[in-house]
């Protein structure tokens, strides 16, 4: 049972435009969400996170939005750059009862120059 | 340089031959974790450790063992590898469970 889902395996966006990556979750106990970015032959690196008490968090070109009622979060990259081409994973964790991290299946973003 | 190291980076083995993938971090992190990455399945947590001598199962622990005898090291042990354990493995560490995880470069394992 996939508790964190990224339904788009890939996404292509023109340089300078907005990239929107989506993530859905099923477990209402999740209270913290993260996005990681992964280049080929490297380990994932942390990008941005959001607590369930917020609905938006910004860091430069990256903004994460959380809709708790819909159990949905999205990562917006504006403007997109060729260096953003990577696989993006969303992840979730709960602060009660378990110390696991649940990752999604990933979305491969390609930013076209 | 603060980092998480994994060895070996690439490994080809045969079914049933015990192997260990080492993971070491130099950041004095308490939380350490192992993940596997498979096409279409994303990253799945195998085991994690909250601190020395404290380990627990993640979502896919079957066929794996871990130990945490020292804070810096968190080896992943495959007692009797099988072809379905062919995967890309990542070790990660963080100051605590609620802190940012730092990932190692990955170990690509092929079990024939």
Backbone of each chain as ProteinMPNN parsed JSONL, in Angstrom:
{"seq_chain_A": "XXXXXXXXXXXXXXXXXXXXXXXXXXXXXXXXXXXXXXXXXXXXXXXXXXXXXXXXXXXXXXXXXXXXXXXXXXXXXXXXXXXXXXXXXXXXXXXXXXXXXXXXXXXXXXXXX", "coords_chain_A": {"N_chain_A": [[0.851, -1.188, 0.0], [0.834, 1.981, -1.098], [1.669, 4.72, 0.616], [2.496, 7.249, 0.089], [2.233, 9.001, -2.808], [3.382, 9.69, -6.043], [2.094, 10.6, -8.838], [2.881, 11.299, -11.365], [5.292, 10.114, -13.362], [7.144, 11.427, -14.906], [8.106, 14.683, -16.13], [8.204, 17.371, -18.338], [9.506, 20.574, -18.892], [9.714, 23.89, -20.132], [12.62, 25.919, -20.06], [12.68, 28.588, -17.722], [9.966, 28.597, -17.333], [7.233, 27.613, -15.115], [7.615, 24.813, -12.965], [5.64, 22.216, -11.752], [5.325, 19.896, -9.34], [3.666, 17.103, -8.089], [2.226, 15.49, -5.191], [0.626, 12.987, -3.357], [-0.865, 11.824, -0.348], [-1.864, 9.259, 1.984], [-2.014, 8.731, 4.678], [-3.236, 10.087, 7.527], [-1.809, 10.631, 9.787], [0.626, 11.615, 9.149], [2.74, 14.366, 9.615], [4.703, 15.988, 8.733], [6.445, 17.026, 5.899], [8.615, 16.483, 3.138], [10.776, 17.427, 0.456], [13.022, 15.912, -1.743], [15.826, 16.003, -3.886], [17.308, 14.349, -6.615], [20.198, 13.653, -8.358], [21.597, 11.765, -11.108], [23.663, 9.001, -10.177], [24.213, 10.0, -7.675], [23.472, 10.525, -4.163], [20.195, 11.271, -2.786], [19.376, 14.727, -2.108], [18.375, 17.067, 0.339], [15.727, 19.355, -0.208], [13.442, 21.107, 0.386], [11.018, 21.668, 2.978], [7.917, 21.137, 4.803], [5.804, 21.783, 7.509], [2.868, 20.308, 8.943], [1.34, 22.242, 10.1], [1.444, 24.425, 8.584], [0.619, 25.956, 5.401], [2.138, 26.674, 3.329], [5.472, 27.026, 2.187], [8.39, 28.759, 1.453], [11.444, 28.908, -0.393], [13.612, 30.63, -1.899], [13.598, 29.937, -5.275], [11.932, 27.856, -4.931], [8.866, 26.559, -3.807], [6.732, 25.047, -1.531], [3.513, 23.739, -1.284], [0.858, 22.862, 0.857], [-2.052, 21.003, 1.141], [-4.026, 20.02, 3.438], [-6.599, 18.978, 3.773], [-7.116, 17.793, 1.369], [-5.091, 16.024, 1.343], [-2.692, 16.505, -0.061], [0.275, 17.63, -1.583], [2.393, 20.013, -3.201], [5.179, 20.91, -5.215], [6.575, 23.836, -6.352], [8.552, 25.216, -8.826], [10.066, 28.073, -9.735], [11.787, 30.532, -11.577], [12.071, 27.703, -13.772], [15.134, 25.956, -14.275], [17.746, 24.589, -16.36], [19.528, 23.139, -14.742], [17.885, 22.17, -12.809], [16.932, 19.802, -13.624], [16.277, 16.608, -12.715], [15.538, 13.835, -10.505], [12.766, 14.025, -8.424], [11.773, 13.469, -5.154], [9.048, 13.152, -2.985], [8.501, 13.063, 0.53], [7.318, 11.753, 3.649], [6.66, 12.016, 7.15], [5.828, 10.878, 10.458], [5.236, 12.206, 13.686], [4.445, 10.719, 15.75], [4.483, 7.672, 17.315], [6.013, 6.24, 15.427], [9.165, 6.11, 13.75], [9.695, 6.285, 11.12], [10.427, 7.045, 7.669], [8.545, 7.772, 4.831], [8.73, 7.502, 1.459], [7.868, 8.823, -1.768], [7.357, 7.64, -5.178], [8.803, 9.106, -6.941], [9.439, 11.744, -9.327], [10.569, 12.411, -12.501], [12.067, 15.24, -13.571], [12.527, 17.196, -16.386], [14.115, 19.913, -17.636], [13.91, 21.925, -20.311], [16.183, 23.55, -22.401]], "CA_chain_A": [[0.0, 0.0, 0.0], [1.689, 3.147, -1.244], [1.098, 5.791, 1.426], [2.875, 8.513, -0.528], [2.166, 8.721, -4.241], [3.682, 10.701, -7.039], [1.429, 9.953, -9.96], [3.526, 11.63, -12.63], [6.668, 9.613, -13.353], [8.045, 12.367, -15.566], [7.565, 16.0, -16.451], [9.114, 18.216, -19.12], [9.124, 21.982, -18.786], [10.631, 24.787, -20.816], [13.409, 26.792, -19.182], [12.045, 29.855, -17.406], [8.556, 28.409, -16.971], [7.024, 27.012, -13.797], [7.481, 23.356, -12.83], [4.783, 21.849, -10.627], [5.407, 18.469, -9.039], [2.587, 16.788, -7.165], [2.405, 14.364, -4.285], [-0.563, 12.71, -2.552], [-0.606, 10.881, 0.735], [-3.095, 8.663, 2.5], [-1.968, 8.573, 6.128], [-3.516, 11.366, 8.193], [-0.861, 10.804, 10.89], [1.811, 12.333, 8.67], [2.658, 15.771, 10.0], [5.852, 16.737, 8.208], [6.654, 16.595, 4.519], [9.901, 16.942, 2.615], [11.126, 17.15, -0.935], [14.415, 15.642, -2.007], [16.212, 16.068, -5.296], [18.356, 13.354, -6.843], [20.882, 13.583, -9.644], [22.134, 10.429, -11.381], [24.907, 8.576, -9.531], [24.39, 10.679, -6.395], [22.393, 10.316, -3.219], [19.233, 12.385, -2.704], [19.696, 15.857, -1.253], [17.206, 17.768, 0.843], [15.407, 20.574, -0.938], [12.548, 21.976, 1.136], [10.081, 20.893, 3.793], [6.779, 21.869, 5.332], [5.092, 21.18, 8.62], [1.424, 20.247, 8.694], [0.651, 23.414, 10.648], [1.538, 25.477, 7.576], [0.119, 25.565, 4.08], [3.074, 27.137, 2.306], [6.829, 27.339, 2.615], [9.173, 29.227, 0.305], [12.892, 29.028, -0.268], [14.111, 31.053, -3.203], [12.753, 29.572, -6.417], [11.158, 26.666, -4.572], [7.761, 26.749, -2.874], [5.917, 23.85, -1.315], [2.154, 23.992, -0.831], [0.234, 21.705, 1.493], [-3.5, 21.023, 1.3], [-4.258, 18.898, 4.347], [-7.919, 18.371, 3.582], [-7.018, 16.947, 0.178], [-3.895, 15.181, 1.516], [-1.962, 16.763, -1.292], [1.266, 18.692, -1.572], [3.006, 20.273, -4.495], [6.428, 21.672, -5.248], [6.63, 24.744, -7.47], [9.886, 25.742, -9.116], [9.909, 29.223, -10.618], [11.663, 29.912, -12.878], [12.806, 26.453, -13.913], [16.433, 26.071, -14.924], [18.231, 23.264, -16.795], [20.153, 22.463, -13.603], [16.84, 21.564, -11.968], [16.619, 18.477, -14.187], [16.634, 15.615, -11.698], [14.376, 13.119, -9.974], [12.291, 14.642, -7.183], [11.007, 12.583, -4.28], [8.437, 13.694, -1.784], [8.6, 12.14, 1.655], [6.477, 12.133, 4.775], [6.952, 11.334, 8.401], [4.899, 11.124, 11.539], [5.958, 12.418, 14.943], [3.866, 9.923, 16.83], [4.381, 6.221, 17.219], [6.963, 5.588, 14.537], [10.258, 6.989, 13.342], [9.968, 5.942, 9.724], [10.192, 7.974, 6.583], [7.889, 7.155, 3.683], [9.019, 8.261, 0.255], [7.093, 8.541, -2.964], [8.04, 6.913, -6.245], [9.68, 10.011, -7.675], [9.081, 12.352, -10.612], [11.754, 12.868, -13.227], [11.849, 16.543, -14.192], [13.483, 17.6, -17.427], [13.938, 21.313, -18.007], [14.439, 22.059, -21.67], [16.798, 24.861, -22.659]], "C_chain_A": [[0.89, 1.243, 0.0], [1.062, 4.316, -0.488], [1.421, 7.176, 0.886], [2.991, 8.255, -2.019], [2.55, 9.934, -5.068], [3.211, 10.122, -8.36], [2.026, 10.278, -11.319], [4.967, 11.149, -12.602], [7.645, 10.6, -13.994], [7.302, 13.64, -15.943], [8.623, 16.757, -17.242], [8.591, 19.64, -19.116], [10.164, 22.819, -19.526], [11.365, 25.65, -19.785], [12.688, 28.129, -18.984], [10.592, 29.742, -17.002], [8.462, 27.779, -15.583], [6.969, 25.483, -13.908], [6.621, 23.086, -11.605], [4.807, 20.335, -10.477], [4.423, 18.168, -7.917], [2.849, 15.525, -6.358], [1.116, 14.21, -3.476], [-0.207, 11.71, -1.469], [-1.921, 10.395, 1.317], [-3.158, 8.644, 4.026], [-2.148, 9.926, 6.821], [-2.607, 11.616, 9.399], [0.418, 11.518, 10.447], [1.676, 13.815, 9.041], [3.855, 16.593, 9.551], [6.194, 16.141, 6.86], [7.922, 17.227, 3.969], [9.982, 16.638, 1.126], [12.636, 16.968, -1.02], [14.626, 15.641, -3.51], [17.346, 15.078, -5.499], [18.872, 13.438, -8.273], [21.382, 12.162, -9.854], [23.46, 10.199, -10.676], [25.212, 9.351, -8.24], [23.26, 10.291, -5.458], [21.426, 11.486, -3.244], [19.752, 13.493, -1.793], [18.419, 16.593, -0.892], [16.983, 19.074, 0.098], [14.59, 21.549, -0.089], [11.563, 21.102, 1.906], [8.932, 21.777, 4.25], [6.142, 21.073, 6.452], [3.596, 21.217, 8.342], [0.669, 21.43, 9.278], [0.708, 24.592, 9.684], [0.89, 25.014, 6.281], [1.059, 25.99, 2.956], [4.434, 27.369, 2.931], [7.655, 27.657, 1.373], [10.646, 29.227, 0.611], [13.424, 29.349, -1.657], [13.139, 30.701, -4.312], [11.791, 28.433, -6.092], [10.091, 27.005, -3.532], [7.015, 25.427, -2.753], [4.577, 24.287, -0.74], [1.578, 22.714, -0.254], [-1.26, 21.936, 1.633], [-3.884, 19.805, 2.14], [-5.583, 18.211, 4.096], [-7.907, 17.433, 2.375], [-5.879, 15.941, 0.291], [-3.01, 15.279, 0.279], [-0.916, 17.835, -1.042], [1.88, 18.831, -2.954], [4.256, 21.11, -4.307], [6.408, 22.519, -6.515], [8.055, 25.256, -7.614], [9.708, 26.853, -10.154], [11.1, 30.176, -10.491], [12.469, 28.617, -12.938], [14.097, 26.681, -14.692], [16.91, 24.672, -15.345], [18.88, 22.463, -15.67], [19.157, 21.845, -12.644], [16.46, 20.183, -12.471], [17.172, 17.401, -13.253], [15.38, 14.805, -11.386], [14.031, 13.732, -8.622], [11.419, 13.649, -6.421], [10.318, 13.41, -3.215], [8.493, 12.623, -0.704], [7.74, 12.665, 2.794], [6.932, 11.397, 6.018], [5.884, 11.712, 9.42], [5.711, 11.352, 12.805], [5.327, 11.637, 16.086], [3.889, 8.45, 16.463], [5.392, 5.529, 16.342], [8.026, 6.595, 14.15], [10.672, 6.673, 11.917], [9.82, 7.154, 8.829], [9.561, 7.189, 5.445], [8.11, 8.063, 2.479], [8.05, 7.885, -0.856], [7.96, 7.882, -4.025], [8.918, 7.805, -7.109], [9.065, 10.524, -8.974], [10.356, 12.859, -11.265], [11.418, 14.15, -13.96], [12.948, 16.81, -15.207], [13.161, 19.036, -17.818], [14.672, 21.537, -19.314], [14.953, 23.471, -21.905], [16.239, 25.493, -23.932]], "O_chain_A": [[1.602, 1.518, 0.967], [0.033, 4.844, -0.91], [0.726, 8.149, 1.177], [3.757, 7.392, -2.448], [2.097, 11.051, -4.819], [3.865, 9.248, -8.93], [1.718, 9.618, -12.312], [5.789, 11.721, -11.886], [8.831, 10.609, -13.665], [6.077, 13.675, -16.059], [9.794, 16.783, -16.863], [7.4, 19.885, -19.308], [11.349, 22.487, -19.538], [10.792, 26.053, -18.773], [12.164, 28.72, -19.928], [10.034, 30.661, -16.403], [9.474, 27.456, -14.961], [6.357, 24.937, -14.825], [6.849, 23.663, -10.542], [4.372, 19.595, -11.36], [4.357, 18.89, -6.922], [3.58, 14.627, -6.776], [0.578, 15.194, -2.969], [0.655, 10.852, -1.66], [-2.959, 11.038, 1.163], [-4.242, 8.55, 4.601], [-1.294, 10.805, 6.704], [-2.635, 12.704, 9.973], [1.199, 11.972, 11.283], [0.636, 14.433, 8.81], [4.005, 17.751, 9.94], [6.231, 14.923, 6.69], [8.256, 18.366, 4.296], [9.34, 15.718, 0.618], [13.414, 17.741, -0.461], [13.728, 15.321, -4.29], [18.242, 14.973, -4.662], [18.126, 13.318, -9.244], [21.572, 11.426, -8.886], [24.288, 11.106, -10.59], [26.351, 9.35, -7.771], [22.221, 9.793, -5.892], [21.789, 12.58, -3.675], [20.474, 13.233, -0.831], [17.505, 16.725, -1.706], [17.929, 19.806, -0.191], [15.005, 22.688, 0.126], [11.307, 19.955, 1.539], [8.968, 22.999, 4.103], [5.963, 19.859, 6.358], [3.12, 22.066, 7.588], [-0.514, 21.611, 8.989], [0.097, 25.632, 9.93], [0.644, 23.823, 6.09], [0.813, 25.706, 1.783], [4.54, 27.848, 4.06], [7.625, 26.929, 0.381], [11.058, 29.51, 1.736], [13.654, 28.459, -2.477], [11.983, 31.123, -4.287], [10.93, 28.094, -6.904], [10.368, 27.647, -2.519], [6.709, 24.776, -3.753], [4.52, 25.106, 0.177], [1.775, 21.626, -0.794], [-1.686, 22.952, 2.183], [-4.046, 18.702, 1.618], [-5.678, 16.988, 4.197], [-8.596, 16.413, 2.36], [-5.722, 15.09, -0.584], [-2.639, 14.277, -0.333], [-1.185, 18.831, -0.37], [1.882, 17.899, -3.758], [4.371, 21.904, -3.373], [6.246, 21.995, -7.617], [8.68, 25.677, -6.64], [9.267, 26.618, -11.279], [11.404, 30.599, -9.375], [13.454, 28.468, -12.215], [14.151, 27.478, -15.629], [16.51, 23.679, -14.739], [18.787, 21.236, -15.652], [19.538, 21.078, -11.76], [15.727, 19.464, -11.792], [18.38, 17.306, -13.036], [14.306, 15.058, -11.932], [14.906, 13.932, -7.78], [10.472, 13.075, -6.958], [10.94, 14.28, -2.606], [8.527, 11.428, -0.997], [7.469, 13.862, 2.889], [7.508, 10.311, 5.951], [5.157, 12.695, 9.276], [6.771, 10.748, 12.976], [5.641, 11.869, 17.253], [3.373, 8.046, 15.422], [5.613, 4.328, 16.498], [7.8, 7.803, 14.219], [11.843, 6.78, 11.554], [9.18, 8.145, 9.18], [9.988, 6.077, 5.132], [7.727, 9.233, 2.483], [7.493, 6.788, -0.881], [9.138, 7.602, -3.803], [9.695, 7.307, -7.924], [8.281, 9.835, -9.627], [11.119, 13.625, -10.675], [10.583, 14.155, -14.864], [14.136, 16.668, -14.919], [12.058, 19.33, -18.278], [15.887, 21.363, -19.408], [14.26, 24.454, -21.647], [16.643, 26.595, -24.302]]}, "seq_chain_B": "XXXXXXXXXXXXXXXXXXXXXXXXXXXXXXXXXXXXXXXXXXXXXXXXXXXXXXXXXXXXXXXXXXXXXXXXXXXXXXXXXXXXXXXXXXXXXXXXXXXXXXXXXXXXXXXX", "coords_chain_B": {"N_chain_B": [[35.567, 17.098, 5.835], [32.074, 17.0, 6.024], [30.286, 14.046, 5.763], [28.555, 11.152, 4.396], [29.569, 7.939, 3.981], [29.718, 5.099, 1.854], [30.446, 1.681, 1.346], [30.903, -1.34, -0.517], [30.81, 0.664, -3.58], [29.838, -0.511, -5.829], [28.66, -3.773, -6.439], [28.758, -7.122, -7.363], [27.306, -10.187, -6.846], [26.594, -13.611, -5.877], [23.66, -15.639, -5.484], [22.892, -16.343, -2.125], [25.395, -15.892, -0.999], [26.785, -14.431, 1.698], [26.847, -10.958, 2.442], [28.113, -7.688, 3.306], [27.299, -4.313, 3.452], [28.888, -1.383, 4.086], [28.372, 1.56, 6.086], [29.178, 4.795, 6.988], [29.309, 7.706, 8.988], [30.482, 11.038, 9.628], [29.49, 13.003, 11.251], [28.529, 12.924, 13.767], [25.929, 12.063, 14.013], [22.768, 10.949, 15.266], [20.543, 9.561, 14.223], [20.229, 7.044, 11.843], [19.856, 5.391, 8.689], [18.733, 2.953, 6.302], [17.973, 2.675, 2.847], [16.334, 1.376, -0.069], [16.33, 1.77, -3.58], [14.186, 1.321, -6.208], [13.064, 0.865, -9.583], [10.036, 2.462, -10.333], [9.15, 2.097, -7.768], [10.293, 3.847, -6.068], [11.976, 5.247, -3.206], [12.495, 3.134, -0.535], [12.306, 2.494, 2.9], [14.481, 0.471, 4.741], [15.7, -0.332, 7.249], [16.08, 1.47, 10.325], [17.904, 3.461, 12.704], [17.757, 4.812, 15.86], [19.711, 5.445, 17.637], [22.846, 4.386, 19.173], [22.807, 0.896, 19.456], [20.068, 0.847, 19.156], [17.746, -0.142, 17.032], [15.354, -0.457, 14.348], [12.665, -1.793, 12.358], [12.052, -0.778, 9.015], [9.997, -0.234, 6.196], [10.529, -2.359, 4.448], [12.004, -4.721, 5.596], [12.611, -7.434, 5.287], [14.905, -10.058, 4.816], [17.138, -8.632, 5.402], [19.641, -7.463, 7.714], [20.761, -5.36, 10.379], [23.171, -3.509, 12.315], [24.112, -1.5, 15.133], [26.609, -0.694, 16.592], [28.42, 1.255, 17.069], [28.29, 4.835, 17.084], [28.915, 6.066, 14.637], [28.814, 4.147, 12.629], [26.83, 2.007, 10.535], [26.181, -0.772, 9.433], [24.796, -2.701, 6.716], [23.51, -5.848, 6.398], [23.324, -8.678, 4.372], [22.318, -11.743, 4.759], [21.765, -14.004, 3.213], [21.736, -13.396, 0.206], [19.318, -12.714, -2.374], [18.096, -12.735, -5.807], [16.007, -10.829, -5.898], [16.869, -8.844, -4.284], [18.518, -7.3, -5.681], [19.393, -4.072, -6.308], [19.521, -0.469, -5.79], [21.161, 0.906, -3.167], [20.885, 3.108, -0.422], [22.423, 4.792, 2.245], [21.634, 6.849, 5.01], [21.907, 9.69, 7.209], [21.081, 11.64, 10.126], [20.933, 14.381, 12.441], [18.975, 14.033, 14.358], [15.83, 12.259, 14.478], [13.999, 14.123, 13.518], [15.441, 15.85, 12.037], [17.181, 17.08, 9.085], [17.934, 14.63, 6.672], [20.994, 13.288, 5.508], [22.306, 11.872, 2.663], [24.199, 9.027, 1.585], [26.37, 8.156, -1.243], [25.368, 5.944, -2.527], [25.013, 2.407, -3.181], [25.32, 0.102, -5.631], [23.876, -2.932, -6.14], [24.07, -6.148, -7.493], [22.562, -9.198, -7.635], [23.139, -12.382, -8.616]], "CA_chain_B": [[34.308, 17.312, 5.113], [30.958, 16.226, 6.566], [29.784, 13.175, 4.716], [28.142, 9.774, 4.632], [30.279, 7.114, 3.006], [29.233, 3.725, 1.708], [31.333, 0.781, 0.622], [31.439, -0.832, -1.787], [29.864, 1.428, -4.397], [29.254, -1.463, -6.779], [28.917, -5.139, -5.995], [28.082, -8.226, -8.028], [27.476, -11.378, -6.046], [25.721, -14.727, -6.254], [22.636, -15.995, -4.506], [23.288, -17.087, -0.939], [26.71, -15.527, -0.46], [26.608, -13.342, 2.656], [27.604, -9.738, 2.18], [27.883, -6.529, 4.164], [27.537, -2.983, 2.898], [29.186, -0.52, 5.23], [27.942, 2.955, 6.061], [29.826, 5.535, 8.058], [29.11, 9.158, 8.941], [31.428, 11.735, 10.51], [28.791, 14.199, 11.726], [28.006, 12.636, 15.104], [24.475, 11.957, 13.907], [22.15, 9.865, 16.035], [19.598, 8.795, 13.405], [20.775, 6.504, 10.606], [18.805, 4.661, 7.997], [19.021, 2.352, 5.012], [16.885, 2.683, 1.866], [16.609, 0.829, -1.378], [15.615, 2.453, -4.646], [13.855, 0.428, -7.309], [12.236, 1.538, -10.593], [8.597, 2.416, -10.104], [8.839, 1.942, -6.338], [10.884, 4.946, -5.316], [12.854, 4.914, -2.085], [11.795, 2.454, 0.546], [13.166, 2.394, 4.073], [14.703, -0.925, 5.125], [15.88, -0.281, 8.687], [16.599, 2.714, 10.844], [18.455, 3.384, 14.046], [17.625, 6.086, 16.571], [20.974, 5.692, 18.346], [23.617, 3.16, 19.364], [22.085, -0.267, 19.972], [18.62, 1.001, 18.979], [17.392, -0.278, 15.623], [13.963, -0.881, 14.15], [12.345, -2.106, 10.971], [11.352, 0.143, 8.146], [8.89, -0.841, 5.46], [10.923, -3.564, 3.702], [13.169, -5.274, 6.302], [12.804, -8.872, 5.08], [16.14, -10.443, 4.142], [18.222, -7.725, 5.806], [19.944, -7.236, 9.13], [21.613, -4.199, 10.637], [23.66, -3.381, 13.684], [24.594, -0.147, 15.446], [27.481, -0.841, 17.77], [29.066, 2.559, 17.263], [27.429, 5.889, 16.573], [29.233, 6.467, 13.274], [28.683, 3.056, 11.645], [25.509, 1.347, 10.467], [26.282, -1.715, 8.316], [23.639, -3.456, 6.231], [23.94, -7.229, 6.2], [22.439, -9.593, 3.66], [22.822, -13.054, 5.167], [21.625, -14.928, 2.086], [21.14, -12.537, -0.828], [18.542, -13.305, -3.458], [18.011, -11.803, -6.936], [15.077, -9.706, -5.67], [17.562, -7.803, -3.521], [19.231, -6.455, -6.639], [18.821, -2.745, -6.11], [20.419, 0.629, -5.446], [20.994, 1.09, -1.727], [21.37, 4.362, 0.146], [22.473, 5.02, 3.681], [21.396, 8.253, 5.339], [22.01, 10.001, 8.627], [20.641, 12.966, 10.532], [21.221, 14.678, 13.843], [17.905, 13.34, 15.05], [14.776, 11.824, 13.556], [13.281, 15.25, 12.93], [16.374, 16.713, 11.33], [17.416, 16.759, 7.675], [18.77, 13.463, 6.404], [22.05, 13.387, 4.518], [22.421, 10.563, 2.035], [25.442, 8.594, 0.978], [26.348, 8.161, -2.707], [24.662, 4.771, -3.038], [25.691, 1.147, -3.503], [24.53, -0.657, -6.608], [24.071, -4.358, -5.887], [23.478, -7.107, -8.425], [22.616, -10.573, -7.113], [22.892, -13.313, -9.726]], "C_chain_B": [[33.234, 16.401, 5.706], [30.381, 15.337, 5.475], [29.321, 11.826, 5.261], [28.829, 8.94, 3.552], [29.716, 5.701, 3.028], [30.275, 2.923, 0.94], [30.777, -0.634, 0.627], [30.396, 0.02, -2.526], [29.154, 0.532, -5.404], [29.611, -2.871, -6.303], [28.086, -6.109, -6.816], [28.356, -9.471, -7.2], [26.535, -12.476, -6.539], [24.751, -15.028, -5.123], [23.227, -16.791, -3.349], [24.621, -16.713, -0.332], [26.585, -14.278, 0.402], [27.441, -12.128, 2.285], [27.214, -8.641, 3.163], [28.204, -5.266, 3.392], [27.758, -2.051, 4.087], [28.685, 0.895, 4.998], [28.595, 3.647, 7.256], [29.55, 7.018, 7.882], [30.018, 9.815, 9.977], [30.818, 12.988, 11.125], [28.196, 14.023, 13.115], [26.474, 12.563, 15.109], [23.95, 10.774, 14.701], [21.287, 8.963, 15.15], [20.292, 8.35, 12.126], [19.767, 5.552, 9.997], [19.339, 4.047, 6.716], [17.768, 2.357, 4.146], [17.325, 1.869, 0.655], [15.754, 1.576, -2.401], [15.421, 1.497, -5.808], [12.942, 1.151, -8.289], [10.748, 1.357, -10.294], [8.188, 2.314, -8.647], [9.443, 3.046, -5.48], [11.866, 4.465, -4.261], [12.021, 4.248, -0.993], [12.772, 2.199, 1.695], [13.256, 0.932, 4.531], [14.777, -1.045, 6.648], [16.309, 1.128, 9.068], [17.116, 2.49, 12.257], [18.364, 4.755, 14.693], [18.917, 6.451, 17.305], [21.7, 4.359, 18.498], [22.756, 2.092, 20.029], [20.567, -0.144, 19.883], [18.305, 0.961, 17.493], [15.946, -0.745, 15.505], [13.704, -1.043, 12.663], [11.689, -0.927, 10.269], [10.243, -0.596, 7.428], [9.237, -2.144, 4.755], [12.126, -4.239, 4.352], [13.5, -6.73, 5.975], [14.08, -9.127, 4.293], [17.341, -9.593, 4.501], [18.418, -7.752, 7.318], [20.796, -5.985, 9.224], [22.157, -4.306, 12.047], [24.133, -1.953, 13.885], [25.377, -0.23, 16.754], [28.219, 0.451, 18.097], [28.19, 3.606, 16.614], [27.673, 6.138, 15.088], [28.933, 5.401, 12.224], [27.336, 2.354, 11.707], [25.537, 0.381, 9.279], [24.963, -2.415, 7.988], [24.126, -4.846, 5.834], [22.874, -8.007, 5.442], [22.984, -10.995, 3.903], [22.809, -14.047, 4.012], [20.942, -14.178, 0.934], [20.379, -13.331, -1.882], [18.408, -12.282, -4.583], [17.045, -10.637, -6.705], [15.655, -8.634, -4.746], [18.515, -6.997, -4.4], [18.592, -5.083, -6.618], [19.934, -1.727, -5.942], [20.137, 0.979, -3.992], [21.61, 2.41, -1.281], [21.346, 4.313, 1.661], [22.255, 6.509, 3.916], [21.573, 8.461, 6.831], [21.495, 11.405, 8.886], [20.908, 13.132, 12.023], [20.205, 13.98, 14.746], [16.855, 12.97, 14.035], [14.148, 13.005, 12.831], [14.193, 16.213, 12.184], [16.568, 16.242, 9.894], [18.333, 15.555, 7.539], [19.773, 13.777, 5.307], [22.309, 11.982, 3.98], [23.845, 10.296, 1.546], [25.284, 8.512, -0.534], [25.661, 6.94, -3.328], [25.583, 3.591, -3.301], [24.793, 0.369, -4.459], [24.884, -2.133, -6.464], [23.347, -5.184, -6.94], [23.668, -8.502, -7.839], [22.214, -11.525, -8.234], [22.33, -14.634, -9.241]], "O_chain_B": [[33.442, 15.2, 5.872], [30.031, 15.812, 4.395], [29.633, 11.423, 6.381], [28.684, 9.207, 2.359], [29.299, 5.185, 4.065], [30.903, 3.424, 0.007], [30.244, -1.09, 1.638], [29.234, 0.075, -2.122], [28.011, 0.787, -5.781], [30.719, -3.121, -5.828], [26.874, -5.949, -6.953], [29.508, -9.774, -6.889], [25.782, -12.286, -7.494], [25.0, -14.707, -3.961], [23.953, -17.766, -3.545], [24.947, -17.18, 0.759], [26.311, -13.192, -0.107], [28.593, -12.251, 1.868], [26.139, -8.666, 3.764], [29.253, -5.163, 2.756], [26.915, -1.95, 4.977], [28.588, 1.362, 3.863], [28.565, 3.145, 8.379], [29.554, 7.529, 6.762], [30.293, 9.256, 11.038], [31.534, 13.925, 11.478], [27.444, 14.876, 13.585], [25.82, 12.949, 16.078], [24.6, 9.733, 14.796], [21.298, 7.743, 15.308], [20.871, 9.165, 11.408], [18.931, 4.979, 10.695], [20.285, 4.56, 6.118], [16.663, 2.087, 4.616], [18.515, 1.698, 0.393], [14.616, 1.958, -2.127], [16.383, 0.931, -6.327], [12.123, 1.971, -7.872], [10.275, 0.249, -10.04], [7.006, 2.433, -8.323], [9.131, 3.157, -4.294], [12.5, 3.419, -4.404], [10.975, 4.757, -0.591], [13.901, 1.752, 1.49], [12.242, 0.253, 4.688], [13.998, -1.779, 7.256], [16.832, 1.879, 8.244], [16.815, 1.489, 12.909], [18.841, 5.744, 14.137], [19.182, 7.626, 17.561], [21.23, 3.329, 18.015], [22.074, 2.344, 21.022], [19.851, -0.951, 20.475], [18.569, 1.924, 16.774], [15.389, -1.342, 16.426], [14.425, -0.502, 11.825], [10.889, -0.191, 10.847], [9.618, -1.49, 7.998], [8.35, -2.954, 4.486], [13.181, -4.328, 3.723], [14.569, -7.213, 6.351], [14.321, -8.513, 3.253], [18.435, -9.798, 3.975], [17.494, -8.026, 8.084], [21.468, -5.601, 8.267], [21.67, -5.087, 12.864], [24.508, -1.273, 12.93], [24.892, 0.105, 17.835], [28.59, 0.704, 19.243], [27.43, 3.303, 15.694], [26.723, 6.399, 14.35], [28.811, 5.724, 11.042], [26.777, 2.135, 12.781], [24.974, 0.686, 8.227], [24.138, -2.678, 8.864], [25.046, -4.987, 5.029], [21.697, -8.005, 5.804], [23.995, -11.385, 3.318], [23.739, -14.838, 3.857], [19.737, -14.307, 0.718], [20.742, -14.454, -2.23], [18.584, -11.086, -4.349], [17.247, -9.559, -7.265], [14.998, -7.633, -4.464], [19.229, -6.118, -3.916], [17.397, -4.94, -6.877], [21.118, -2.062, -5.949], [19.007, 1.309, -3.633], [22.705, 2.78, -1.703], [20.383, 3.854, 2.274], [22.657, 7.333, 3.095], [21.413, 7.532, 7.622], [21.472, 12.25, 7.992], [21.083, 12.16, 12.758], [20.563, 13.408, 15.776], [16.967, 13.323, 12.861], [13.801, 12.897, 11.654], [13.752, 17.276, 11.748], [16.165, 15.136, 9.535], [19.369, 15.466, 8.198], [19.456, 14.435, 4.316], [22.505, 11.034, 4.741], [24.578, 11.204, 1.155], [24.2, 8.766, -1.06], [25.405, 6.919, -4.532], [26.765, 3.753, -3.602], [23.657, 0.027, -4.131], [26.035, -2.531, -6.642], [22.175, -4.954, -7.24], [24.792, -8.931, -7.579], [21.091, -11.476, -8.735], [22.067, -15.526, -10.048]]}, "name": "protein", "num_of_chains": 2, "seq": "XXXXXXXXXXXXXXXXXXXXXXXXXXXXXXXXXXXXXXXXXXXXXXXXXXXXXXXXXXXXXXXXXXXXXXXXXXXXXXXXXXXXXXXXXXXXXXXXXXXXXXXXXXXXXXXXXXXXXXXXXXXXXXXXXXXXXXXXXXXXXXXXXXXXXXXXXXXXXXXXXXXXXXXXXXXXXXXXXXXXXXXXXXXXXXXXXXXXXXXXXXXXXXXXXXXXXXXXXXXXXXXXX"}
